[in-house]
Amino acid sequence: MSAPVSRIQLKLQRADFALDVDLELPGQGITVLFGVSGSGKTSLLRCAAGLERTPGARVAIAGETWQDDAAGVYLPTWQRPLGYVFQEASLFEHLTVRGNLQFGLKRAQSTDASALSAAIDLLGIGALLERKTSQLSGGERQRVAIARALATQPRLLLLDEPLAALDNARRQDILPWLERLRDELKIPMLYVTHSSDEVARLADTLVVLDAGKVKACGPVADVLAGLDIPVVLGDDAGALLSATIETRDERWQLAQLTFNGGSLWVRDTGLPLGRQVRVRVLARDVSIALDKPSQTSIQNLLSCVVLAIGPDTHASQTLIQLQCGQSVLLARVTARAVHELQLAPGMQVWAQVKSVALVE
């Protein structure tokens, strides 16, 4: 049985833009709020948490109404069962990790110690409990902050750019734990970022915001494969595929991935056969040929049909949407190439995939 959907409907006037959204979101999994700085991501998060009062708004999380001005319902922040994780972990330096977690539990007026124990296990911080927070790395601090938020058994977890203050090494340390949250928690999460890498790795649902308006919303693979958001994504425009590690070529240290549309060879990272993975194929790494190429260094060739042709961020470039089996790819080629190849929707072509990235 699927979880009840969440609804966030609100308007908020800012000095430089007006936030105006009406979102219907899944009742579990990670919904990423994506966009450039100043697009309204954090404002939306604060309104959902009740930190900013927005007249006329409606906020219903997993079937539970937190605000509905038309019905006279408004729960202040302290009455909303939510957890909030900021860019900075905001831990008490004079307390150990255990002390910080217990303080958070006490402040939440919760007596369910099992929830705290489950959060400690989920985030893998059992070995850190007796450490002072000054002895933690940035990634460890954020894991403790998330565990503290989960210990209150929230109905909604809000994460406002939780990796923004970390260097790349610490970011890579914590990403697997965030994936575990996505895969094991049965509550909805709103995750703010302007990192396309975090979108590809974590998002179930993607909401693209631009100047306070929703530019796109839907399953992450569908949104990323669309032609209507290249201005937001720029060089990061591309497709996200769900694939399975099918076989490996030990001689050349390669692994073959199969997806609903063909197969791709990638660098072998040692993941087990049968493992489900996400694969990111950037539009800039896909070129198009009318006939199947031969005697080429490019190992990944896919038979596709042109679905649509759209403008890119510069007039010299175009984005080509390609149907490959039941999957969709994007290719970035010049407008001159489109003209010279006489590309048009419905044409059978070959996609040459120069680079593929496993994102988990």
NUGURO-746424 format. One record per residue: residue in one letter; x, y negated, z of N, C-alpha, C in turn. Coordinates in steps of 0.2 Angstrom, whole numbers, padded with zeros to 4 digits, always signed. Example, Ala and Ser with C-alpha at 12.3 -4.5 7.8 and 13.67 -1.06 7.14 Angstrom:
<sites>
a+0066+0028+0039+0062+0022+0039+0066+0016+0039;s+0064+0011+0035+0068+0005+0036+0064+0000+0039;
</sites>
This chain:
<sites>
m+0004+0006+0000+0000+0000+0000+0004-0006+0000;s+0003-0011-0005+0007-0017-0005+0006-0022+0000;a+0011-0026+0002+0010-0031+0007+0006-0036+0005;p+0002-0040+0009-0002-0045+0007+0003-0051+0004;v+0000-0054-0001+0004-0060-0004+0004-0066+0001;s+0009-0070-0001+0010-0076+0003+0008-0082-0002;r+0005-0087+0001+0003-0093-0003+0006-0100+0000;i+0010-0103-0004+0012-0110-0001+0010-0115-0006;q+0006-0120-0004+0003-0125-0008+0004-0131-0004;l+0008-0136-0007+0009-0142-0004+0011-0148-0008;k+0011-0154-0006+0013-0160-0009+0017-0164-0004;l+0023-0167-0006+0027-0171-0001+0030-0176-0005;q+0029-0182-0004+0032-0188-0007+0039-0189-0004;r+0044-0189-0008+0051-0191-0006+0053-0198-0010;a+0058-0201-0008+0060-0207-0011+0062-0206-0018;d+0065-0201-0020+0067-0200-0027+0063-0195-0031;f+0059-0191-0028+0054-0186-0031+0049-0184-0027;a+0044-0181-0030+0038-0179-0027+0038-0171-0027;l+0038-0168-0021+0037-0161-0021+0030-0159-0022;d+0029-0155-0027+0022-0153-0029+0022-0146-0031;v+0020-0141-0026+0021-0134-0028+0014-0130-0026;d+0013-0125-0030+0008-0120-0028+0010-0113-0030;l+0012-0110-0025+0016-0103-0026+0012-0098-0023;e+0011-0092-0027+0009-0086-0024+0015-0081-0024;l+0017-0078-0019+0023-0075-0018+0022-0068-0015;p+0026-0063-0017+0025-0056-0014+0026-0056-0006;g+0023-0052-0003+0023-0051+0004+0029-0048+0007;q+0034-0046+0003+0040-0044+0006+0045-0045+0001;g+0052-0044+0003+0057-0045-0002+0060-0052-0002;i+0065-0054-0006+0068-0060-0006+0065-0064-0012;t+0062-0070-0010+0061-0075-0015+0066-0080-0015;v+0070-0081-0020+0075-0086-0020+0072-0093-0023;l+0073-0098-0019+0072-0105-0022+0078-0108-0025;f+0078-0109-0031+0084-0110-0035+0084-0117-0038;g+0089-0121-0038+0089-0127-0042+0095-0132-0040;v+0096-0137-0044+0101-0141-0042+0100-0145-0035;s+0105-0148-0033+0104-0152-0026+0099-0157-0028;g+0094-0158-0023+0089-0163-0023+0083-0161-0027;s+0082-0154-0029+0077-0152-0032+0071-0151-0028;g+0072-0150-0021+0066-0149-0017+0066-0143-0013;k+0072-0139-0014+0072-0132-0011+0071-0133-0003;t+0076-0136+0000+0075-0137+0008+0069-0140+0010;s+0067-0145+0006+0060-0148+0008+0055-0143+0008;l+0054-0139+0003+0049-0134+0003+0050-0129+0009;l+0056-0127+0011+0057-0123+0017+0055-0126+0023;r+0057-0132+0024+0055-0136+0030+0047-0137+0031;c+0044-0138+0025+0036-0138+0025+0033-0131+0027;a+0036-0126+0024+0034-0119+0026+0034-0118+0033;a+0040-0120+0036+0041-0119+0043+0037-0124+0048;g+0034-0129+0045+0030-0134+0049+0035-0139+0052;l+0041-0140+0050+0045-0145+0052+0043-0152+0049;e+0040-0152+0044+0037-0158+0041+0030-0157+0040;r+0026-0161+0042+0018-0161+0041+0016-0163+0034;t+0013-0159+0030+0011-0161+0024+0003-0161+0023;p+0000-0167+0023-0008-0167+0023-0010-0163+0017;g-0015-0159+0018-0018-0156+0012-0015-0149+0010;a-0010-0147+0014-0006-0141+0012-0010-0135+0014;r-0008-0129+0011-0010-0123+0013-0004-0118+0013;v-0003-0115+0019+0003-0110+0020+0000-0104+0023;a+0000-0099+0019-0002-0092+0022+0003-0087+0020;i+0006-0084+0026+0012-0079+0025+0009-0072+0026;a+0010-0068+0021+0008-0061+0022+0001-0060+0025;g-0003-0064+0022-0010-0064+0024-0012-0068+0031;e-0007-0071+0034-0009-0075+0040-0008-0082+0039;t-0014-0086+0040-0014-0093+0038-0011-0097+0044;w-0006-0101+0042-0002-0105+0046-0004-0113+0046;q-0007-0114+0040-0009-0121+0039-0014-0121+0033;d-0020-0124+0034-0025-0125+0030-0029-0131+0032;d-0027-0137+0029-0030-0143+0032-0038-0143+0030;a-0040-0140+0025-0047-0140+0023-0051-0136+0028;a-0048-0131+0031-0052-0127+0036-0050-0129+0043;g-0046-0134+0044-0044-0137+0050-0039-0132+0054;v-0035-0129+0051-0030-0124+0054-0023-0127+0053;y-0020-0128+0059-0013-0130+0058-0009-0127+0064;l-0004-0123+0063+0000-0121+0068+0007-0124+0068;p+0009-0127+0074+0015-0131+0074+0021-0126+0074;t+0027-0128+0073+0033-0123+0071+0033-0118+0077;w+0033-0120+0083+0034-0116+0088+0029-0110+0089;q+0023-0111+0085+0018-0106+0085+0019-0101+0079;r+0023-0103+0074+0023-0099+0068+0029-0094+0069;p+0027-0087+0068+0032-0082+0069+0037-0082+0063;l+0042-0086+0064+0047-0086+0059+0054-0086+0061;g+0059-0084+0057+0066-0085+0059+0069-0090+0054;y+0073-0094+0056+0076-0099+0052+0084-0099+0053;v+0087-0098+0047+0095-0098+0047+0097-0103+0043;f+0101-0107+0046+0104-0113+0042+0111-0112+0039;q+0114-0117+0036+0120-0117+0033+0125-0115+0038;e+0125-0119+0044+0129-0117+0050+0126-0113+0055;a+0129-0108+0057+0126-0104+0062+0124-0107+0068;s+0126-0112+0071+0124-0116+0077+0124-0111+0083;l+0129-0107+0084+0129-0103+0090+0132-0107+0096;f+0131-0104+0102+0133-0107+0108+0140-0105+0109;e+0145-0109+0109+0152-0108+0109+0154-0105+0116;h+0151-0107+0122+0152-0104+0128+0150-0097+0130;l+0145-0095+0125+0143-0088+0126+0146-0083+0122;t+0145-0077+0124+0147-0071+0119+0142-0070+0114;v+0143-0066+0109+0138-0064+0104+0132-0061+0108;r+0133-0057+0113+0127-0054+0116+0123-0060+0120;g+0127-0064+0123+0124-0070+0126+0119-0074+0121;n+0122-0075+0115+0118-0079+0110+0112-0076+0108;l+0113-0069+0107+0107-0065+0105+0102-0065+0110;q+0104-0064+0117+0099-0064+0122+0096-0070+0123;f+0099-0076+0122+0096-0082+0123+0091-0084+0118;g+0093-0081+0112+0088-0082+0106+0081-0078+0108;l+0082-0072+0111+0076-0068+0112+0072-0071+0118;k+0076-0074+0123+0072-0077+0128+0068-0083+0126;r+0072-0087+0122+0068-0093+0119+0062-0091+0115;a+0062-0086+0112+0056-0083+0108+0051-0080+0113;q+0052-0080+0119+0048-0077+0124+0046-0070+0122;s+0050-0066+0119+0049-0059+0117+0052-0054+0122;t+0049-0049+0124+0052-0044+0128+0054-0038+0125;d+0053-0038+0118+0054-0032+0114+0062-0031+0113;a+0065-0027+0117+0073-0027+0116+0074-0022+0110;s+0069-0018+0108+0071-0014+0102+0072-0018+0096;a+0068-0023+0095+0069-0028+0089+0076-0030+0089;l+0079-0032+0095+0086-0035+0095+0091-0029+0093;s+0089-0023+0096+0094-0018+0094+0094-0016+0087;a+0088-0016+0084+0087-0015+0077+0091-0020+0073;a+0090-0026+0075+0094-0032+0071+0101-0031+0072;i+0104-0029+0078+0111-0028+0078+0113-0022+0074;d+0110-0017+0073+0111-0011+0069+0111-0013+0062;l+0106-0017+0060+0105-0019+0053+0110-0023+0050;l+0113-0028+0055+0118-0032+0053+0125-0030+0054;g+0126-0024+0057+0132-0021+0059+0136-0025+0063;i+0133-0028+0069+0137-0032+0073+0138-0029+0080;g+0137-0023+0081+0138-0020+0087+0145-0020+0090;a+0150-0020+0086+0157-0021+0089+0158-0028+0090;l+0154-0033+0089+0156-0040+0090+0152-0042+0097;l+0148-0038+0100+0144-0041+0105+0148-0044+0111;e+0154-0042+0113+0157-0045+0118+0162-0051+0116;r+0162-0052+0110+0167-0058+0108+0164-0064+0109;k+0168-0069+0110+0166-0076+0110+0165-0078+0103;t+0160-0083+0102+0159-0085+0095+0165-0088+0092;s+0169-0091+0096+0175-0094+0093+0180-0089+0090;q+0179-0083+0091+0183-0078+0088+0180-0074+0082;l+0175-0077+0080+0171-0074+0074+0173-0078+0068;s+0173-0074+0062+0174-0077+0056+0167-0080+0054;g+0168-0084+0048+0162-0088+0046+0156-0083+0044;g+0158-0077+0041+0153-0072+0039+0150-0069+0045;e+0154-0067+0050+0152-0064+0056+0147-0069+0060;r+0149-0075+0060+0144-0080+0063+0137-0080+0060;q+0137-0080+0053+0131-0080+0050+0127-0073+0051;r+0130-0068+0051+0127-0061+0053+0124-0061+0060;v+0127-0065+0065+0125-0065+0071+0119-0070+0071;a+0119-0075+0067+0113-0080+0067+0107-0077+0064;i+0108-0072+0059+0103-0069+0056+0100-0064+0061;a+0104-0060+0064+0102-0055+0069+0098-0059+0075;r+0100-0065+0077+0096-0068+0082+0089-0070+0079;a+0089-0072+0073+0082-0074+0070+0078-0068+0069;l+0081-0062+0068+0077-0056+0067+0074-0053+0073;a+0078-0054+0079+0076-0052+0085+0069-0054+0088;t+0067-0060+0085+0061-0062+0087+0055-0059+0083;q+0056-0054+0079+0051-0051+0075+0047-0056+0071;p+0051-0060+0066+0047-0065+0063+0043-0062+0057;r+0037-0065+0055+0033-0063+0049+0036-0066+0043;l+0041-0071+0044+0044-0074+0038+0051-0076+0040;l+0056-0074+0036+0063-0076+0037+0065-0082+0032;l+0067-0087+0034+0069-0093+0030+0077-0094+0031;l+0080-0094+0025+0088-0094+0025+0089-0100+0020;d+0092-0105+0023+0094-0111+0019+0101-0112+0018;e+0103-0109+0012+0110-0109+0009+0114-0106+0014;p+0113-0100+0017+0117-0097+0022+0124-0096+0020;l+0126-0096+0014+0133-0094+0012+0137-0101+0010;a+0133-0106+0010+0136-0112+0007+0143-0115+0011;a+0143-0113+0017+0149-0116+0021+0154-0111+0021;l+0154-0105+0018+0159-0100+0018+0163-0100+0011;d+0170-0098+0012+0174-0097+0006+0172-0091+0003;n+0175-0090-0003+0172-0084-0007+0173-0077-0004;a+0179-0077+0000+0180-0070+0003+0175-0069+0008;r+0173-0074+0012+0168-0073+0017+0162-0072+0014;r+0160-0075+0009+0154-0074+0005+0153-0067+0003;q+0158-0064+0000+0158-0057-0002+0157-0052+0004;d+0160-0054+0009+0159-0050+0015+0152-0049+0017;i+0148-0055+0017+0141-0055+0020+0136-0053+0015;l+0137-0053+0008+0132-0052+0003+0130-0045+0004;p+0134-0040+0005+0131-0033+0006+0126-0033+0012;w+0127-0036+0017+0122-0036+0023+0116-0040+0021;l+0116-0045+0017+0110-0048+0014+0106-0043+0009;e+0110-0039+0005+0107-0034+0001+0103-0029+0006;r+0106-0028+0011+0103-0023+0016+0096-0026+0019;l+0096-0032+0020+0090-0035+0023+0085-0035+0017;r+0087-0036+0011+0082-0036+0006+0079-0029+0005;d+0083-0024+0005+0081-0017+0004+0077-0014+0010;e+0079-0016+0016+0076-0012+0022+0071-0016+0026;l+0071-0023+0025+0066-0026+0029+0059-0026+0025;k+0054-0026+0029+0047-0026+0026+0043-0033+0027;i+0047-0038+0027+0045-0045+0028+0047-0049+0022;p+0043-0055+0021+0045-0059+0015+0051-0064+0018;m+0055-0065+0013+0061-0070+0015+0061-0075+0009;l+0062-0082+0011+0063-0087+0007+0070-0089+0008;y+0074-0089+0002+0081-0090+0002+0083-0096-0003;v+0086-0101+0000+0088-0107-0004+0095-0106-0006;t+0096-0107-0012+0103-0107-0015+0103-0111-0022;h+0109-0114-0023+0110-0116-0030+0116-0112-0034;s+0117-0106-0031+0122-0102-0034+0118-0096-0038;s+0120-0096-0045+0117-0091-0049+0119-0084-0047;d+0125-0084-0044+0128-0077-0042+0123-0074-0037;e+0121-0078-0032+0117-0076-0027+0110-0074-0029;v+0108-0078-0034+0101-0076-0037+0102-0069-0040;a+0107-0068-0044+0107-0062-0048+0108-0056-0043;r+0111-0057-0037+0113-0051-0033+0107-0050-0028;l+0104-0055-0026+0099-0055-0020+0091-0055-0022;a+0090-0059-0027+0083-0061-0028+0079-0055-0031;d+0073-0054-0028+0067-0050-0031+0063-0055-0035;t+0061-0060-0032+0057-0066-0035+0061-0072-0036;l+0061-0075-0041+0064-0082-0042+0060-0087-0044;v+0061-0093-0040+0057-0099-0041+0062-0104-0043;v+0062-0107-0049+0066-0112-0051+0063-0119-0050;l+0066-0123-0046+0063-0130-0044+0067-0135-0048;d+0064-0140-0051+0067-0146-0054+0063-0152-0052;a+0067-0157-0049+0063-0163-0047+0057-0162-0043;g+0056-0157-0039+0051-0156-0035+0045-0152-0038;k+0046-0150-0044+0041-0146-0048+0044-0139-0049;v+0039-0134-0050+0041-0127-0051+0042-0127-0059;k+0048-0125-0061+0049-0124-0068+0048-0117-0070;a+0049-0112-0066+0048-0105-0067+0047-0102-0061;c+0043-0096-0061+0042-0092-0055+0040-0085-0058;g+0043-0080-0055+0041-0073-0057+0047-0068-0055;p+0046-0062-0056+0051-0057-0055+0058-0060-0058;v+0063-0059-0055+0070-0062-0056+0072-0060-0063;a+0071-0054-0065+0073-0052-0072+0069-0056-0078;d+0063-0056-0076+0059-0060-0081+0060-0067-0082;v+0061-0070-0076+0063-0078-0076+0070-0079-0080;l+0075-0075-0078+0082-0076-0081+0082-0075-0088;a+0077-0070-0091+0078-0069-0098+0073-0074-0102;g+0070-0078-0099+0066-0083-0102+0070-0088-0106;l+0067-0092-0110+0070-0097-0114+0069-0104-0111;d+0065-0105-0106+0063-0111-0104+0067-0114-0098;i+0072-0111-0096+0076-0114-0090+0084-0115-0092;p+0086-0115-0098+0093-0116-0100+0096-0122-0097;v+0092-0128-0096+0095-0134-0094+0097-0133-0086;v+0093-0129-0083+0094-0128-0076+0100-0123-0075;l+0100-0118-0079+0106-0113-0078+0112-0114-0082;g+0112-0118-0087+0118-0120-0091+0122-0114-0093;d+0128-0114-0092+0132-0108-0094+0131-0102-0090;d+0127-0102-0085+0125-0096-0082+0119-0093-0084;a+0116-0095-0090+0110-0092-0093+0112-0085-0095;g+0107-0080-0094+0108-0074-0096+0103-0069-0093;a+0104-0062-0094+0099-0057-0092+0102-0053-0086;l+0097-0051-0083+0098-0046-0077+0095-0040-0078;l+0099-0034-0078+0096-0028-0080+0096-0023-0074;s+0092-0019-0074+0092-0013-0069+0095-0007-0072;a+0100-0004-0070+0103+0001-0073+0105+0007-0068;t+0107+0013-0071+0110+0018-0067+0117+0020-0069;i+0121+0022-0064+0128+0024-0066+0127+0031-0068;e+0128+0032-0075+0127+0039-0078+0133+0043-0078;t+0138+0041-0080+0144+0045-0081+0150+0040-0080;r+0156+0043-0080+0162+0040-0080+0168+0043-0085;d+0172+0038-0087+0178+0040-0091+0184+0039-0087;e+0186+0045-0084+0192+0044-0079+0198+0042-0082;r+0199+0044-0089+0205+0042-0092+0206+0035-0093;w+0200+0031-0095+0201+0024-0096+0198+0020-0090;q+0196+0023-0085+0193+0020-0079+0187+0016-0080;l+0183+0019-0084+0176+0016-0086+0170+0020-0083;a+0165+0016-0082+0159+0019-0080+0153+0018-0085;q+0149+0022-0087+0144+0021-0092+0137+0020-0088;l+0134+0015-0089+0127+0013-0086+0122+0014-0091;t+0116+0017-0089+0111+0017-0094+0105+0013-0091;f+0101+0010-0096+0096+0006-0094+0090+0007-0099;n+0085+0004-0098+0079+0005-0102+0080+0001-0109;g+0085+0003-0113+0086+0000-0119+0093+0002-0122;g+0096+0006-0118+0103+0009-0121+0108+0010-0115;s+0114+0009-0117+0119+0010-0112+0125+0005-0112;l+0129+0004-0107+0134-0001-0107+0140+0002-0103;w+0146+0001-0106+0152+0003-0102+0155-0003-0098;v+0157-0001-0092+0159-0007-0088+0165-0004-0084;r+0169-0008-0081+0175-0006-0077+0172-0002-0071;d+0175+0004-0070+0173+0009-0065+0175+0006-0058;t+0170+0005-0054+0172+0002-0047+0171+0007-0042;g+0170+0014-0044+0170+0019-0039+0163+0021-0036;l+0158+0017-0038+0151+0019-0036+0149+0026-0038;p+0145+0029-0034+0143+0036-0036+0139+0037-0042;l+0139+0042-0045+0134+0043-0051+0127+0044-0048;g+0123+0041-0052+0116+0041-0050+0114+0034-0046;r+0119+0030-0044+0117+0024-0041+0114+0019-0045;q+0108+0016-0042+0105+0011-0045+0108+0004-0044;v+0110+0001-0050+0113-0006-0049+0110-0011-0053;r+0112-0017-0052+0110-0023-0056+0116-0025-0060;v+0114-0027-0066+0119-0028-0071+0118-0035-0074;r+0123-0040-0074+0122-0046-0077+0125-0047-0083;v+0121-0049-0088+0124-0050-0095+0123-0058-0097;l+0128-0062-0097+0127-0069-0098+0126-0070-0106;a+0122-0075-0108+0121-0076-0115+0127-0078-0118;r+0132-0081-0115+0138-0083-0119+0143-0077-0120;d+0141-0071-0117+0145-0065-0119+0141-0061-0124;v+0136-0063-0127+0133-0059-0132+0133-0063-0139;s+0135-0059-0144+0135-0062-0151+0130-0057-0155;i+0129-0059-0161+0124-0056-0165+0127-0054-0172;a+0125-0048-0174+0127-0046-0181+0121-0043-0184;l+0121-0044-0191+0115-0041-0195+0116-0033-0196;d+0122-0031-0197+0123-0024-0198+0127-0021-0192;k+0127-0015-0191+0131-0012-0185+0138-0013-0186;p+0142-0016-0182+0149-0018-0183+0153-0011-0182;s+0158-0011-0186+0163-0005-0186+0170-0008-0185;q+0175-0004-0182+0181-0006-0181+0182-0012-0177;t+0179-0013-0172+0178-0018-0167+0181-0017-0160;s+0184-0021-0157+0186-0020-0150+0180-0020-0145;i+0175-0023-0147+0169-0023-0143+0165-0016-0142;q+0165-0014-0136+0163-0007-0135+0155-0006-0134;n+0152-0012-0132+0145-0011-0131+0141-0015-0136;l+0138-0010-0140+0134-0012-0146+0127-0010-0145;l+0122-0014-0145+0115-0013-0144+0110-0015-0150;s+0106-0010-0152+0101-0012-0157+0095-0016-0154;c+0094-0021-0157+0089-0026-0154+0084-0029-0159;v+0079-0032-0157+0074-0036-0161+0074-0043-0159;v+0074-0048-0163+0074-0055-0161+0067-0056-0159;l+0066-0058-0153+0060-0060-0150+0058-0068-0151;a+0063-0072-0149+0062-0079-0150+0068-0083-0150;i+0068-0089-0153+0074-0093-0154+0072-0100-0151;g+0076-0102-0146+0075-0108-0143+0081-0113-0142;p+0080-0119-0140+0085-0124-0140+0090-0122-0134;d+0096-0124-0134+0100-0124-0128+0102-0131-0125;t+0107-0131-0121+0108-0137-0117+0111-0142-0122;h+0114-0140-0128+0117-0145-0133+0114-0143-0140;a+0113-0148-0144+0110-0147-0150+0113-0143-0155;s+0120-0141-0154+0124-0137-0158+0122-0130-0156;q+0119-0128-0150+0119-0121-0148+0111-0119-0148;t+0110-0113-0149+0103-0110-0148+0104-0104-0143;l+0098-0102-0140+0097-0096-0136+0093-0092-0140;i+0095-0085-0141+0091-0080-0144+0089-0075-0139;q+0082-0074-0139+0079-0069-0135+0079-0063-0139;l+0082-0057-0136+0082-0051-0139+0078-0045-0136;q+0074-0042-0139+0071-0036-0136+0075-0030-0137;c+0077-0026-0132+0082-0021-0132+0078-0015-0128;g+0075-0011-0132+0070-0006-0128+0065-0010-0125;q+0064-0008-0118+0060-0012-0114+0063-0018-0110;s+0069-0019-0112+0073-0024-0108+0074-0030-0113;v+0076-0036-0110+0077-0042-0114+0084-0045-0112;l+0087-0047-0118+0094-0050-0117+0093-0057-0120;l+0098-0061-0118+0099-0068-0121+0106-0068-0125;a+0106-0071-0130+0112-0073-0134+0113-0080-0135;r+0119-0083-0134+0120-0090-0136+0124-0090-0142;v+0121-0093-0147+0125-0094-0154+0124-0101-0156;t+0128-0103-0161+0127-0109-0164+0121-0110-0168;a+0118-0116-0169+0113-0117-0173+0115-0115-0180;r+0121-0117-0182+0123-0115-0189+0123-0108-0190;a+0125-0104-0185+0125-0096-0186+0118-0094-0187;v+0113-0097-0183+0106-0095-0184+0104-0097-0191;h+0106-0102-0194+0104-0104-0201+0107-0100-0206;e+0114-0098-0205+0117-0094-0210+0115-0087-0210;l+0113-0084-0204+0111-0077-0204+0104-0077-0205;q+0100-0083-0206+0093-0083-0207+0089-0079-0202;l+0091-0080-0195+0088-0077-0190+0081-0079-0189;a+0077-0074-0187+0070-0076-0186+0067-0071-0182;p+0061-0072-0178+0058-0067-0174+0056-0061-0178;g+0057-0055-0175+0055-0049-0179+0061-0046-0182;m+0066-0049-0183+0072-0046-0187+0076-0041-0182;q+0078-0036-0186+0082-0031-0182+0089-0033-0183;v+0093-0033-0177+0100-0035-0177+0103-0031-0172;w+0110-0032-0171+0114-0029-0167+0117-0034-0162;a+0116-0033-0155+0119-0037-0150+0126-0034-0148;q+0131-0038-0149+0138-0036-0147+0139-0039-0140;v+0140-0035-0135+0140-0037-0128+0148-0037-0126;k+0151-0043-0125+0158-0044-0124+0160-0043-0117;s+0155-0044-0112+0157-0043-0105+0151-0042-0101;v+0151-0037-0096+0146-0035-0092+0148-0036-0085;a+0144-0038-0080+0146-0039-0073+0141-0035-0069;l+0144-0030-0065+0140-0027-0060+0139-0032-0054;v+0133-0033-0052+0133-0038-0046+0131-0035-0040;e+0132-0029-0039+0132-0026-0032+0137-0019-0032;
</sites>
